[in-house]
Amino acid sequence: MKLWDIFYKGLFEQNPIFRLALSLCPALAVTSTTLNALAMGLSVMVVISLNNVVVSLFRHWVNPKVRVPVYITSIATIVTLVQLTLQAYAPLVYKELSIYLALIVVFAIILARAEVFAAKNTVIPSFFDGLGMGAGFTLAMVFIGIIRELFGTGAILGYQIFGSWYNPALIMILPPGGFILIGLLIASFNIIGQYQDKAKAKNTANAKAVVQRGEAVNG
């Protein structure tokens, strides 16, 4: 598989939030503002990419019986580095994300990619797998954050978009609003995915029919 295909599948086909419905806790908790959503998304992208590299590098030396504790130790170490970096260079973002940064250690998508992909592939494809999954997670978080902040406050990244006529829908920046929005987005992306799968299956069937007709004519 080409590196672009490995990267691209994390953006839509296997998007962690919209298609796999993983890591929904942070998607609900920190997407009330676009900035927090972006910071959490980038943090997860760094963690999942570096962890995939570490797991791939040491995959031949890790006993399968203790692989999960080893993966968790690697993830926890990288998350600690990310926390310390944000605390030093972006203290306001660090304060806003608070305990949710530490929860990255138990995000199912990070452990899943280590187990499913990085433990079976070389370093470069594993890095692109983590990068694609992280990018898909970040895009989903920012997309949710933009909608919630826009309709919940009338602004994006603090810049007022709607005029004074707009009466903010407070529910959008509260957990119930986030829950409803994420549910609707997951349903929408699943419908789009099913449509794409049917179109792909139809094209494959048409291609096979053309080949069979060609063989019949030549045969």
C-alpha positions as protocol buffer text, in pm:
chain_id: "A"
residue {
  index: 1
  type: MET
  ca { x: 0 y: 0 z: 0 }
}
residue {
  index: 2
  type: LYS
  ca { x: 127 y: 348 z: -90 }
}
residue {
  index: 3
  type: LEU
  ca { x: 210 y: 593 z: 188 }
}
residue {
  index: 4
  type: TRP
  ca { x: -61 y: 833 z: 66 }
}
residue {
  index: 5
  type: ASP
  ca { x: -323 y: 555 z: 81 }
}
residue {
  index: 6
  type: ILE
  ca { x: -211 y: 472 z: 436 }
}
residue {
  index: 7
  type: PHE
  ca { x: -236 y: 840 z: 535 }
}
residue {
  index: 8
  type: TYR
  ca { x: -562 y: 908 z: 351 }
}
residue {
  index: 9
  type: LYS
  ca { x: -765 y: 625 z: 505 }
}
residue {
  index: 10
  type: GLY
  ca { x: -749 y: 800 z: 843 }
}
residue {
  index: 11
  type: LEU
  ca { x: -907 y: 1115 z: 703 }
}
residue {
  index: 12
  type: PHE
  ca { x: -1242 y: 962 z: 602 }
}
residue {
  index: 13
  type: GLU
  ca { x: -1260 y: 586 z: 543 }
}
residue {
  index: 14
  type: GLN
  ca { x: -1139 y: 505 z: 896 }
}
residue {
  index: 15
  type: ASN
  ca { x: -1185 y: 846 z: 1060 }
}
residue {
  index: 16
  type: PRO
  ca { x: -1149 y: 781 z: 1436 }
}
residue {
  index: 17
  type: ILE
  ca { x: -1454 y: 987 z: 1537 }
}
residue {
  index: 18
  type: PHE
  ca { x: -1693 y: 993 z: 1240 }
}
residue {
  index: 19
  type: ARG
  ca { x: -1644 y: 635 z: 1110 }
}
residue {
  index: 20
  type: LEU
  ca { x: -1496 y: 431 z: 1398 }
}
residue {
  index: 21
  type: ALA
  ca { x: -1677 y: 622 z: 1679 }
}
residue {
  index: 22
  type: LEU
  ca { x: -1366 y: 612 z: 1900 }
}
residue {
  index: 23
  type: SER
  ca { x: -1239 y: 875 z: 2148 }
}
residue {
  index: 24
  type: LEU
  ca { x: -1582 y: 1034 z: 2176 }
}
residue {
  index: 25
  type: CYS
  ca { x: -1513 y: 1152 z: 2533 }
}
residue {
  index: 26
  type: PRO
  ca { x: -1270 y: 1430 z: 2430 }
}
residue {
  index: 27
  type: ALA
  ca { x: -1484 y: 1505 z: 2125 }
}
residue {
  index: 28
  type: LEU
  ca { x: -1767 y: 1584 z: 2363 }
}
residue {
  index: 29
  type: ALA
  ca { x: -1564 y: 1749 z: 2638 }
}
residue {
  index: 30
  type: VAL
  ca { x: -1319 y: 1989 z: 2472 }
}
residue {
  index: 31
  type: THR
  ca { x: -1488 y: 2094 z: 2147 }
}
residue {
  index: 32
  type: SER
  ca { x: -1689 y: 2377 z: 2299 }
}
residue {
  index: 33
  type: THR
  ca { x: -1423 y: 2607 z: 2148 }
}
residue {
  index: 34
  type: THR
  ca { x: -1231 y: 2564 z: 1823 }
}
residue {
  index: 35
  type: LEU
  ca { x: -895 y: 2645 z: 1985 }
}
residue {
  index: 36
  type: ASN
  ca { x: -927 y: 2372 z: 2246 }
}
residue {
  index: 37
  type: ALA
  ca { x: -1041 y: 2125 z: 1979 }
}
residue {
  index: 38
  type: LEU
  ca { x: -738 y: 2209 z: 1763 }
}
residue {
  index: 39
  type: ALA
  ca { x: -494 y: 2181 z: 2055 }
}
residue {
  index: 40
  type: MET
  ca { x: -633 y: 1843 z: 2161 }
}
residue {
  index: 41
  type: GLY
  ca { x: -631 y: 1717 z: 1801 }
}
residue {
  index: 42
  type: LEU
  ca { x: -268 y: 1817 z: 1744 }
}
residue {
  index: 43
  type: SER
  ca { x: -166 y: 1664 z: 2078 }
}
residue {
  index: 44
  type: VAL
  ca { x: -326 y: 1332 z: 1984 }
}
residue {
  index: 45
  type: MET
  ca { x: -168 y: 1345 z: 1636 }
}
residue {
  index: 46
  type: VAL
  ca { x: 180 y: 1385 z: 1790 }
}
residue {
  index: 47
  type: VAL
  ca { x: 120 y: 1105 z: 2041 }
}
residue {
  index: 48
  type: ILE
  ca { x: -23 y: 851 z: 1796 }
}
residue {
  index: 49
  type: SER
  ca { x: 247 y: 920 z: 1531 }
}
residue {
  index: 50
  type: LEU
  ca { x: 542 y: 893 z: 1773 }
}
residue {
  index: 51
  type: ASN
  ca { x: 393 y: 591 z: 1950 }
}
residue {
  index: 52
  type: ASN
  ca { x: 350 y: 410 z: 1618 }
}
residue {
  index: 53
  type: VAL
  ca { x: 719 y: 477 z: 1543 }
}
residue {
  index: 54
  type: VAL
  ca { x: 829 y: 346 z: 1885 }
}
residue {
  index: 55
  type: VAL
  ca { x: 611 y: 34 z: 1863 }
}
residue {
  index: 56
  type: SER
  ca { x: 733 y: -38 z: 1510 }
}
residue {
  index: 57
  type: LEU
  ca { x: 1099 y: 4 z: 1608 }
}
residue {
  index: 58
  type: PHE
  ca { x: 1080 y: -240 z: 1899 }
}
residue {
  index: 59
  type: ARG
  ca { x: 817 y: -482 z: 1763 }
}
residue {
  index: 60
  type: HIS
  ca { x: 1067 y: -768 z: 1724 }
}
residue {
  index: 61
  type: TRP
  ca { x: 1193 y: -738 z: 2084 }
}
residue {
  index: 62
  type: VAL
  ca { x: 861 y: -712 z: 2267 }
}
residue {
  index: 63
  type: ASN
  ca { x: 719 y: -1036 z: 2406 }
}
residue {
  index: 64
  type: PRO
  ca { x: 357 y: -1068 z: 2282 }
}
residue {
  index: 65
  type: LYS
  ca { x: 244 y: -1156 z: 2634 }
}
residue {
  index: 66
  type: VAL
  ca { x: 350 y: -813 z: 2770 }
}
residue {
  index: 67
  type: ARG
  ca { x: 290 y: -603 z: 2460 }
}
residue {
  index: 68
  type: VAL
  ca { x: -6 y: -406 z: 2601 }
}
residue {
  index: 69
  type: PRO
  ca { x: 180 y: -282 z: 2916 }
}
residue {
  index: 70
  type: VAL
  ca { x: 474 y: -189 z: 2692 }
}
residue {
  index: 71
  type: TYR
  ca { x: 244 y: 5 z: 2457 }
}
residue {
  index: 72
  type: ILE
  ca { x: 80 y: 184 z: 2751 }
}
residue {
  index: 73
  type: THR
  ca { x: 422 y: 278 z: 2894 }
}
residue {
  index: 74
  type: SER
  ca { x: 528 y: 420 z: 2559 }
}
residue {
  index: 75
  type: ILE
  ca { x: 203 y: 618 z: 2521 }
}
residue {
  index: 76
  type: ALA
  ca { x: 224 y: 753 z: 2877 }
}
residue {
  index: 77
  type: THR
  ca { x: 582 y: 870 z: 2824 }
}
residue {
  index: 78
  type: ILE
  ca { x: 496 y: 1057 z: 2503 }
}
residue {
  index: 79
  type: VAL
  ca { x: 183 y: 1209 z: 2662 }
}
residue {
  index: 80
  type: THR
  ca { x: 393 y: 1335 z: 2953 }
}
residue {
  index: 81
  type: LEU
  ca { x: 633 y: 1503 z: 2710 }
}
residue {
  index: 82
  type: VAL
  ca { x: 339 y: 1669 z: 2532 }
}
residue {
  index: 83
  type: GLN
  ca { x: 196 y: 1788 z: 2865 }
}
residue {
  index: 84
  type: LEU
  ca { x: 529 y: 1937 z: 2975 }
}
residue {
  index: 85
  type: THR
  ca { x: 574 y: 2108 z: 2637 }
}
residue {
  index: 86
  type: LEU
  ca { x: 227 y: 2267 z: 2650 }
}
residue {
  index: 87
  type: GLN
  ca { x: 277 y: 2367 z: 3013 }
}
residue {
  index: 88
  type: ALA
  ca { x: 602 y: 2543 z: 2921 }
}
residue {
  index: 89
  type: TYR
  ca { x: 507 y: 2708 z: 2590 }
}
residue {
  index: 90
  type: ALA
  ca { x: 123 y: 2728 z: 2592 }
}
residue {
  index: 91
  type: PRO
  ca { x: 14 y: 2748 z: 2957 }
}
residue {
  index: 92
  type: LEU
  ca { x: -334 y: 2882 z: 2878 }
}
residue {
  index: 93
  type: VAL
  ca { x: -408 y: 2589 z: 2644 }
}
residue {
  index: 94
  type: TYR
  ca { x: -261 y: 2349 z: 2902 }
}
residue {
  index: 95
  type: LYS
  ca { x: -493 y: 2492 z: 3168 }
}
residue {
  index: 96
  type: GLU
  ca { x: -800 y: 2472 z: 2943 }
}
residue {
  index: 97
  type: LEU
  ca { x: -740 y: 2108 z: 2847 }
}
residue {
  index: 98
  type: SER
  ca { x: -648 y: 2017 z: 3208 }
}
residue {
  index: 99
  type: ILE
  ca { x: -719 y: 1649 z: 3288 }
}
residue {
  index: 100
  type: TYR
  ca { x: -817 y: 1562 z: 2932 }
}
residue {
  index: 101
  type: LEU
  ca { x: -451 y: 1571 z: 2825 }
}
residue {
  index: 102
  type: ALA
  ca { x: -370 y: 1291 z: 3071 }
}
residue {
  index: 103
  type: LEU
  ca { x: -665 y: 1090 z: 2940 }
}
residue {
  index: 104
  type: ILE
  ca { x: -493 y: 1064 z: 2601 }
}
residue {
  index: 105
  type: VAL
  ca { x: -305 y: 768 z: 2752 }
}
residue {
  index: 106
  type: VAL
  ca { x: -624 y: 558 z: 2744 }
}
residue {
  index: 107
  type: PHE
  ca { x: -757 y: 671 z: 2406 }
}
residue {
  index: 108
  type: ALA
  ca { x: -865 y: 355 z: 2228 }
}
residue {
  index: 109
  type: ILE
  ca { x: -755 y: 476 z: 1884 }
}
residue {
  index: 110
  type: ILE
  ca { x: -387 y: 507 z: 1991 }
}
residue {
  index: 111
  type: LEU
  ca { x: -365 y: 158 z: 2139 }
}
residue {
  index: 112
  type: ALA
  ca { x: -565 y: 17 z: 1849 }
}
residue {
  index: 113
  type: ARG
  ca { x: -326 y: 154 z: 1583 }
}
residue {
  index: 114
  type: ALA
  ca { x: -26 y: 25 z: 1778 }
}
residue {
  index: 115
  type: GLU
  ca { x: -180 y: -323 z: 1794 }
}
residue {
  index: 116
  type: VAL
  ca { x: -336 y: -337 z: 1447 }
}
residue {
  index: 117
  type: PHE
  ca { x: -76 y: -158 z: 1234 }
}
residue {
  index: 118
  type: ALA
  ca { x: 251 y: -50 z: 1399 }
}
residue {
  index: 119
  type: ALA
  ca { x: 321 y: -392 z: 1554 }
}
residue {
  index: 120
  type: LYS
  ca { x: 309 y: -550 z: 1205 }
}
residue {
  index: 121
  type: ASN
  ca { x: 474 y: -289 z: 982 }
}
residue {
  index: 122
  type: THR
  ca { x: 798 y: -97 z: 939 }
}
residue {
  index: 123
  type: VAL
  ca { x: 868 y: 251 z: 1075 }
}
residue {
  index: 124
  type: ILE
  ca { x: 778 y: 475 z: 779 }
}
residue {
  index: 125
  type: PRO
  ca { x: 433 y: 322 z: 702 }
}
residue {
  index: 126
  type: SER
  ca { x: 358 y: 315 z: 1077 }
}
residue {
  index: 127
  type: PHE
  ca { x: 444 y: 684 z: 1105 }
}
residue {
  index: 128
  type: PHE
  ca { x: 214 y: 773 z: 815 }
}
residue {
  index: 129
  type: ASP
  ca { x: -62 y: 556 z: 963 }
}
residue {
  index: 130
  type: GLY
  ca { x: -39 y: 749 z: 1291 }
}
residue {
  index: 131
  type: LEU
  ca { x: -13 y: 1080 z: 1107 }
}
residue {
  index: 132
  type: GLY
  ca { x: -324 y: 1005 z: 899 }
}
residue {
  index: 133
  type: MET
  ca { x: -528 y: 887 z: 1195 }
}
residue {
  index: 134
  type: GLY
  ca { x: -414 y: 1190 z: 1396 }
}
residue {
  index: 135
  type: ALA
  ca { x: -497 y: 1427 z: 1109 }
}
residue {
  index: 136
  type: GLY
  ca { x: -842 y: 1268 z: 1073 }
}
residue {
  index: 137
  type: PHE
  ca { x: -898 y: 1304 z: 1447 }
}
residue {
  index: 138
  type: THR
  ca { x: -783 y: 1669 z: 1439 }
}
residue {
  index: 139
  type: LEU
  ca { x: -1004 y: 1760 z: 1142 }
}
residue {
  index: 140
  type: ALA
  ca { x: -1305 y: 1598 z: 1308 }
}
residue {
  index: 141
  type: MET
  ca { x: -1239 y: 1778 z: 1638 }
}
residue {
  index: 142
  type: VAL
  ca { x: -1196 y: 2116 z: 1465 }
}
residue {
  index: 143
  type: PHE
  ca { x: -1507 y: 2061 z: 1251 }
}
residue {
  index: 144
  type: ILE
  ca { x: -1714 y: 1988 z: 1563 }
}
residue {
  index: 145
  type: GLY
  ca { x: -1552 y: 2280 z: 1748 }
}
residue {
  index: 146
  type: ILE
  ca { x: -1629 y: 2529 z: 1470 }
}
residue {
  index: 147
  type: ILE
  ca { x: -1998 y: 2434 z: 1458 }
}
residue {
  index: 148
  type: ARG
  ca { x: -2039 y: 2436 z: 1838 }
}
residue {
  index: 149
  type: GLU
  ca { x: -1856 y: 2766 z: 1889 }
}
residue {
  index: 150
  type: LEU
  ca { x: -2025 y: 2936 z: 1593 }
}
residue {
  index: 151
  type: PHE
  ca { x: -2381 y: 2852 z: 1693 }
}
residue {
  index: 152
  type: GLY
  ca { x: -2310 y: 2860 z: 2068 }
}
residue {
  index: 153
  type: THR
  ca { x: -2144 y: 3203 z: 2079 }
}
residue {
  index: 154
  type: GLY
  ca { x: -2169 y: 3346 z: 1726 }
}
residue {
  index: 155
  type: ALA
  ca { x: -1788 y: 3352 z: 1698 }
}
residue {
  index: 156
  type: ILE
  ca { x: -1498 y: 3133 z: 1577 }
}
residue {
  index: 157
  type: LEU
  ca { x: -1162 y: 3148 z: 1753 }
}
residue {
  index: 158
  type: GLY
  ca { x: -1292 y: 3453 z: 1939 }
}
residue {
  index: 159
  type: TYR
  ca { x: -1372 y: 3648 z: 1621 }
}
residue {
  index: 160
  type: GLN
  ca { x: -1739 y: 3748 z: 1598 }
}
residue {
  index: 161
  type: ILE
  ca { x: -1901 y: 3603 z: 1285 }
}
residue {
  index: 162
  type: PHE
  ca { x: -2269 y: 3668 z: 1343 }
}
residue {
  index: 163
  type: GLY
  ca { x: -2393 y: 4020 z: 1416 }
}
residue {
  index: 164
  type: SER
  ca { x: -2569 y: 4153 z: 1720 }
}
residue {
  index: 165
  type: TRP
  ca { x: -2897 y: 4019 z: 1579 }
}
residue {
  index: 166
  type: TYR
  ca { x: -2788 y: 3662 z: 1656 }
}
residue {
  index: 167
  type: ASN
  ca { x: -2918 y: 3507 z: 1976 }
}
residue {
  index: 168
  type: PRO
  ca { x: -2658 y: 3236 z: 2070 }
}
residue {
  index: 169
  type: ALA
  ca { x: -2789 y: 2884 z: 2117 }
}
residue {
  index: 170
  type: LEU
  ca { x: -2629 y: 2812 z: 2454 }
}
residue {
  index: 171
  type: ILE
  ca { x: -2702 y: 2440 z: 2428 }
}
residue {
  index: 172
  type: MET
  ca { x: -2436 y: 2406 z: 2155 }
}
residue {
  index: 173
  type: ILE
  ca { x: -2149 y: 2473 z: 2398 }
}
residue {
  index: 174
  type: LEU
  ca { x: -2301 y: 2248 z: 2663 }
}
residue {
  index: 175
  type: PRO
  ca { x: -2253 y: 1867 z: 2668 }
}
residue {
  index: 176
  type: PRO
  ca { x: -2610 y: 1788 z: 2548 }
}
residue {
  index: 177
  type: GLY
  ca { x: -2559 y: 2002 z: 2238 }
}
residue {
  index: 178
  type: GLY
  ca { x: -2224 y: 1841 z: 2166 }
}
residue {
  index: 179
  type: PHE
  ca { x: -2375 y: 1495 z: 2212 }
}
residue {
  index: 180
  type: ILE
  ca { x: -2657 y: 1565 z: 1966 }
}
residue {
  index: 181
  type: LEU
  ca { x: -2424 y: 1723 z: 1708 }
}
residue {
  index: 182
  type: ILE
  ca { x: -2168 y: 1440 z: 1720 }
}
residue {
  index: 183
  type: GLY
  ca { x: -2448 y: 1183 z: 1683 }
}
residue {
  index: 184
  type: LEU
  ca { x: -2586 y: 1362 z: 1377 }
}
residue {
  index: 185
  type: LEU
  ca { x: -2239 y: 1394 z: 1219 }
}
residue {
  index: 186
  type: ILE
  ca { x: -2160 y: 1024 z: 1275 }
}
residue {
  index: 187
  type: ALA
  ca { x: -2492 y: 930 z: 1114 }
}
residue {
  index: 188
  type: SER
  ca { x: -2426 y: 1162 z: 818 }
}
residue {
  index: 189
  type: PHE
  ca { x: -2075 y: 1026 z: 756 }
}
residue {
  index: 190
  type: ASN
  ca { x: -2202 y: 668 z: 778 }
}
residue {
  index: 191
  type: ILE
  ca { x: -2466 y: 742 z: 514 }
}
residue {
  index: 192
  type: ILE
  ca { x: -2198 y: 895 z: 288 }
}
residue {
  index: 193
  type: GLY
  ca { x: -1971 y: 594 z: 351 }
}
residue {
  index: 194
  type: GLN
  ca { x: -2247 y: 348 z: 263 }
}
residue {
  index: 195
  type: TYR
  ca { x: -2318 y: 539 z: -59 }
}
residue {
  index: 196
  type: GLN
  ca { x: -1947 y: 528 z: -151 }
}
residue {
  index: 197
  type: ASP
  ca { x: -1927 y: 154 z: -74 }
}
residue {
  index: 198
  type: LYS
  ca { x: -2226 y: 82 z: -297 }
}
residue {
  index: 199
  type: ALA
  ca { x: -2081 y: 295 z: -579 }
}
residue {
  index: 200
  type: LYS
  ca { x: -1744 y: 115 z: -548 }
}
residue {
  index: 201
  type: ALA
  ca { x: -1914 y: -228 z: -553 }
}
residue {
  index: 202
  type: LYS
  ca { x: -2118 y: -128 z: -860 }
}
residue {
  index: 203
  type: ASN
  ca { x: -1806 y: -10 z: -1045 }
}
residue {
  index: 204
  type: THR
  ca { x: -1624 y: -334 z: -958 }
}
residue {
  index: 205
  type: ALA
  ca { x: -1918 y: -543 z: -1082 }
}
residue {
  index: 206
  type: ASN
  ca { x: -1933 y: -343 z: -1407 }
}
residue {
  index: 207
  type: ALA
  ca { x: -1559 y: -390 z: -1462 }
}
residue {
  index: 208
  type: LYS
  ca { x: -1590 y: -768 z: -1409 }
}
residue {
  index: 209
  type: ALA
  ca { x: -1883 y: -780 z: -1653 }
}
residue {
  index: 210
  type: VAL
  ca { x: -1679 y: -599 z: -1920 }
}
residue {
  index: 211
  type: VAL
  ca { x: -1389 y: -844 z: -1874 }
}
residue {
  index: 212
  type: GLN
  ca { x: -1623 y: -1145 z: -1893 }
}
residue {
  index: 213
  type: ARG
  ca { x: -1786 y: -1015 z: -2212 }
}
residue {
  index: 214
  type: GLY
  ca { x: -1441 y: -960 z: -2364 }
}
residue {
  index: 215
  type: GLU
  ca { x: -1335 y: -1314 z: -2277 }
}
residue {
  index: 216
  type: ALA
  ca { x: -1659 y: -1454 z: -2426 }
}
residue {
  index: 217
  type: VAL
  ca { x: -1603 y: -1265 z: -2754 }
}
residue {
  index: 218
  type: ASN
  ca { x: -1240 y: -1378 z: -2780 }
}
residue {
  index: 219
  type: GLY
  ca { x: -1317 y: -1728 z: -2660 }
}
